[in-house]
């Protein structure tokens, strides 16, 4: 997998799927809020490393207890395991540096 870093807003990036992290079960964060009802309906609670793939919305969501790398790294790895073998070629992930 090739990784490219960009400072562009996530909505301007071309990707097949977007990875969204739910930090500390915050369903009100601007990255998560548009999907909050759908995620809860799917049974997603935002626990550490929990994932929810919503192909109809072109997103995969993972729970992370914090922004600490010790939590982010396994959460992202969980999404990669779910996506392994799926037909996605380009994924985007936003940072939580500001919102």
Order of alpha helices (4+ residues) and beta strands (2+ residues): beta-alpha-beta-beta-alpha-beta
